[in-house]
């Protein structure tokens, strides 16, 4: 069964909002750092993102007594990152909300947990680090959260464009990067298969082969 705790909100996408957020992100990127125009665009971008109703809520069934504290801390970390690193966003690769939800779920919620709860040894056995097949290719064992986050960032940023360039022969729009990111966001093989029109077994085989080929590249990235 698909883990619903990792899913973004189920509200209908708003193409108009997506376009507004994209334009604000581009305005910020095209304005000089520290300028009034950049600050104004970032302020509006953060406000619209916060009130969009489309931010995910990772691990919503866990940390019941302190979840809101953790979530609010994660949002603060996220929006600080957005304001400081807006140039890292590539509007050609994904909608803005998909980008921030990826960061919120895979990086900043996990970073917020120890800030609120203290030492990780005091945290219950709730799984805060998702199982990630790349870890097996790299070391044969589970990686610490910091490395898991670095791997996720490597896939998201695709620094040399190699993950996006790796596509299925008869489906050039189905790339390794797209599959990896959607899997990281908690989507099941069944959902991705139905969306792209490729059998689960074919998708999985392509993903695993590509993963093996890129393991060395990803390992070099996270160790730099």
Buried (B, 14 or more C-beta within 10 A) or exposed (E): EEEEEBBBEEEEEBEEBBEBBBBBBBBBBEBEEEEEEBBBBBEBBBEBBEEBEBBBBBBBEBBEEEBEBBBEBBBEBBBEBBBEEBEBBEBEBBBBBBBBBBBBBBBBBBBBBBEBBEEEEEBEEEEBBBEBBBBBBBEEEEBEBEBBBBBBBBBBBBEEEBBBEBBBEEBEEBBBBBBBBBBBBBBBBEBBBEEBEBEBEBBBEBBEEBBEEBBEEBBEBBEE
